[in-house]
Amino acid sequence: MISNKIKQYLTLIIKLTIVFGAFYFIYEKLANDDKLSWNQFSEIIQEKFTITWLIFMLGFSFLNRFLEILKWQNLVEVVERISLYTATKQVLAGVTAGLFTPNGIGEYAGKALYFPKSETKRILFLNVICNGIQLIIAIFFGLVGLLYLGYLYSFLIILFILLLLVSFLFLTKNATIKGYSVQLFIDKIIEIPKKIHRKNALLAIARYITFSHQYYFLFLLFGVKIDYFTLMATITAVYFIASSLPSFQFLDFVVKGSVAIWFFNKLHIDDYVVLFISTFMWMANVVIPVLIGSYFVLIFKPKRN
């Protein structure tokens, strides 16, 4: 058996690894990205951003993360009632743990550590539900955006792939792998009270509207004069395509920035504007929560059974 002293040392090492790893990846990305000129970034901030605008933009970031915290607090009620502070702690620590893991997978483990080991599977499942509804909304609005922009073939191909995937899952829903099956997953979803599902969906929609409009108002700040529906359709298409690509959280703005440049070039928007907005979105919605989450990782104490 591992002694309590050794467990404490291992926990400390894991905490420090997560925090230093997060800070290192943020530093590497911000200091060594060839496409990012900090002089230009600083000039744009001074020229475009008044204090009022900066507070307005950061307000979107706060609301975005706050809605995610409310989503988690709502879903985890299936296991136990937690306070808003506890939900905040778990979400931000999860964001930090997921920063340098593929597609933020570390977030799942980060949240699960706050609960007894006996609840690990349920917490991982609830995290899938939490992120899954956000993905479904991104797919829906992304497809609507592609269709509105006239990418009919892309729309039909993606829709065909999604229908194939859904058909495959339906036909194999009773097939089991190590005791798990699609049908079991569906049954577990049905077990969750409908009021929790409804609240989860409404909060997810509100969160999607929040960060997509943060993008929109940033373009307005740069004097982009494109009608609302075309600009919003492009934003939803960019987010959908970028979210579909495998990536690490710390590379998020590189992936989204590259996809965004391709789409917004069609609207004759300068690359530097798109790159700046993608960078700002990443810093406001990922870097700041990670910095706060690092504190919660450091003060983390394992939940006892």
TAJO-V725238 format. One record per pair of residues at least 24 apart in sequence whose C-alpha atoms are under 6 Angstrom apart, sorted by the first residue. I is the first residue (numbers start at 1). J is the second residue. D is the distance in whole Angstrom. If there is no record, write none. Layout:
[[I/J/D] [I/J/D]]
//
This chain:
[[15/297/6] [15/298/6] [18/97/6] [19/294/6] [61/285/5] [64/207/5] [67/207/6] [71/200/6] [89/296/6] [92/293/4] [93/293/4] [93/296/6] [93/297/5] [96/290/5] [96/293/6] [99/249/5] [99/250/6] [100/248/6] [100/250/6] [101/248/6] [102/247/6] [102/248/5] [103/247/5] [103/248/5] [104/249/6] [114/303/6] [115/303/5] [116/303/5] [116/304/6] [116/305/5] [134/204/6] [138/240/6] [139/240/6] [141/236/6] [142/236/5] [142/237/4] [142/240/5] [145/233/4] [145/236/6] [145/237/5] [146/237/6] [253/278/6] [253/279/6] [253/282/6]]
//
